[in-house]
Amino acid sequence: MLEVLAPGPLATVQDLGRVGYAELGVTRSGALDAGALRLANRLVGNPESDAGIEFTYGGATLRAHTSVWCALTGAPAPLSVDGRPAPYGVAFGLPAGARLEIGLPRHGIRSYLAVSGGVAVPPVLGSRSTDTLSGIGPDPLRSGRVLPVGPVPIGAGGYGVDFVPASAPGEEIRLRVRLGPRGDWFSDAGELLRHAYTVGQGDRIGVRLDGPPLARAVSGELPSEGLLAGAIQVPGDGRPLVFLADHPTTGGYPVVGVVHPADLGLLAQARPGTRVFFHGSQR
């Protein structure tokens, strides 16, 4: 078991999300940087789909009640076990009673901690993920919360790797986008590909982008229609909003394009002020 002594600004349990409930108004949720969670699970010998902890801007402290293997991926942050440095991107042992401290990331936003056996909170609709929009799944972590850990898989431990990529974009990111389905609602949907934007306010639901507003060709109201992660919705002020994992399942503003699923982790790790460039994709 793991006890949360301090959760940092926002810490949630996440796996790869719940699938097949959009028609009921339940979004997929899951880790915003799914690649980082998969990697952390592989490092400790778990199936990639096991639940871990997503930390936002670090600043967390945990205590182990039982001995486990751990690995931190995503945004690189300093780690210590009982005050002694621990490695990023490498599986390490956390003895029973030891304190694990996760500092502020040097780059990026979200770090992912996997533990051997996975975080074994009860699943809801087939997933252990926290959905911050609907409140489905476990509550965001608070001080004093004790998290159960599943059975340690056979062969769990430190899996050697030559290189672990850090999910920490620099001053700019480039995102593949497929225009539509509501490109005809804009004077020139292709403007999205010709301008630079900057990351503004964001959370697990979506990220607002600052930059030249997209001019509307249709001034009427659009009936609500289905949304998915990566949808670039354009509200009345013309500034794009890119939806992430906890997005609503329907919306009434036109969607000018959809970001490639493989690029959403970059946006989830981009700090405010990061420059964003879109380029066309056929997939």
N, C-alpha and C positions, 0 to 999 in steps of 0.2 A: 504494500500500500504506500501511497505518497500523500503526505500532508502538505497543504498549501499554507505557508507561513505569511507570504506576501505575494499577491498575484500580478503586481505591476498595473499599468493603466488599463489593460484589457487582456484577459487570458480565457480561452475557451477550449473545450474538448472538441476535436474535429477528426473525422475520418474522410473518406472520399465522397460522402454525401448520400442522401436518400433519393432514389430514382423511382419515377413512375407515379408521382402524386400531384403533378402540376394541374391536372384537371380538377383536383380538389382544393386548389389554391395553396398547395405546399410546394415551395421551391426546393431545389436540390441541396443547397447549403454546402457544407464540407469545407476543407482547407482551401484558402484563397490561393496559395501557392502549392498546388497538389503535387508538383514534382518534388518539392522540398520534403513534403511529408513522406512520399514514397521512398525517397532516398534514406531518410532517417530510419524508417522501418527496416529497410534492407540492411542497414549498418548493424542493427542489433539482432538480426535474424528473424524478424517478424514478417508475416504476410504484408504486402504493401497496403492492404485495405484496413489494417488495424488502426484504432484511434490513438492519437497523440494529443499534445497540447500546443495550441497556437498562441504565442505570446506577441503582443503588440507593443513595440518599443521596450521590450525586456523589463528590467527592474524587478525581477521575481526571485523568491526564495522558497525552496521546497525542502522537506525532510523525508527521508526514506524510512518506512517502518519495517521493510524487508529488503534484502539485498537484490538489486536489479542492475542490468546493463542499460546505459543511456547513450543517446547520440543527439546532438543539436545540429540542425541544418537551417537553411533559409538565410535570413539576415545574420551575418556573423557578429556574435556578441561575446564578450569575455565571460569565462566560466570559472567557478572555483568550487572545490569540494572541501568543506571544513577549512576554508581559507587558502587552500593550495590550488594552483592553476590546473584546470582540466582542458582537454583539447576540443576545439571546434571541428566538426566533420569527421570525428573518429569515435568509435564506441569506447566507453570507459565504464568501469565498475563504480556503483554507488552503494557502499555498504549500509547495512541496517543502522539507523540512528544518525547517519551523515546528513549534513546540510549542503544542498546544492544552490549556489547563487548564480543568477543570470543577469549580467549587467546590461547597459544600454548598447544597442547595436551601433557599430561604427558606420555602417551603411545599411540601406534598406530599412524595412519597418517590421516585418513579421518573421519570427524565429519559431522553429518547430522542434519539440522535444519528443522523441520516441523512447519508450521503455520496454524492455523485454517482456513479452506477454501482452503488451498493449494496455491502454486505459480501458477498464472493463465496466464502465457505467452502464446501466440498463439501456438497451437500444429503444428508440421510438420510431415506429414506421421503418424499421430495418436499418437505422443508422444511429450512431452515438453523437452525431454532430449537434452543436448549438446553432440554432437559427435565431439570430438577434432581431429579425424583423417580426416573426410570428411568436417567438417565445417557445417554440417546439424544441424538445431536447433538453439537456442539462442546462441549468443556469450558468451564466458567466462565473468563473471561479472567484471565491472570496477567501479571506484569511480564515483558517480553521477547517476548511473543507478537506476531507480525506477521500482520496480517489482509490478505488480498488484496481488491482492489476491482475490480468489474466495469467493462466498457467504459462510458465516459461517454455518456449518451443525448444524441441530437441536441437542441440547444436548452437543455441544462442550464445552470443559473445562478440568479441571484437573481430569483425570482418575486415581484413586488410584491403585498402584501396590505394591506388596511386594518386588520385586526384579527386577532390570533392568540389564541385562548383558552388560558389556562394551566390545566393539570390540577392544581389545588391547592385541594381542598375546605377549607372553614373549620372552625369548631368542631363542626359537625354536618352530617350528610348524610341524605338521604331516599332510600330504595331501594324500587322497585316489586317486589312479590313476588306470586307465585301460590301459594296454599296447596296442599299435597298433594305427592306422592301418598299419604303415610302419615299424614295428619291424624288418622285414626281411632285411631292409637296414642297420642294425647295426650288428656288430660282436656278440654282446650280449646285447640285449635290456634290459635284467634283471639287468644290471649294474646300471640302474637308481634307483633300489630299494635297492641297497647295499651300496650306497655312501651318504654322507652328502653334502649338497650344502649350499651356503649362498646367501642371497638376495643381488643383485647388483643394477644396475640402473633400474628404472622403472617409468612408467607413466600410464595413463588410457588405453594405448594400450597394454602394456604387461610388464613383469618383467624378467630381465635377471638374471640367476643364475650362480654363480661362483663355480667351483668344477672340479673334474676329467672329462676331455672331453670324450664323447662317441665315440668309434671307429666305423667308417663306414665300412660296408662290401661291399657296392656298391658305386663306385666312380663317376658314371654318374650323369646326370642331371635329375631331376624329373619334369615332366610337372606340371604347376600350377593346384592345386585342391582346393576344398572348405575347409574353416577353420571355427572353432567355438570357443567360449570362453572356456578356459581351455586347448586348444590344446597345447602340448609341442613340439614346433618346434626346430629342431637342425640345426643351420647354419653350415657353413664350419669349424668353429673353434671347433665344438663339444660341446659347452656349451649350455645347454637348455635355451629356451625362452618360458615362459608361457604367452599365450595371455589372456587379460582381455576384458572388455566390448567394447572398441573402436577398437578392432582388425580388420585387413583387412579381407575381405571375401574370398580371395584366397591367396595361397602362393606356392612357388616352392621348399622349403626345406622339408625334410621328417619329419613327425610327429611320435614321438616314443611312445606317450601316451596321454591320456586326463584326466585332473584333474576332480574329481567329482564336479558338479556345487555347491553343498552345502559347499564346502571347499574353493571356490574362494574368499569369503569375508575375510578369514584368511590371504590369500596371499596379498590381496589388503591393509590390515592393517599392514603388516609386514615391519618394517623399515630396511634399508640397514644394512647388517651384521647379520640379523636373520638367524639361521640355519634351513634348510628345509630338512625333511625326507619324502620320498615317500613310500607308502605301497600299495599293490595290492588291487583292488576292482573289483567285478564282476558286479557292477551296475554303 
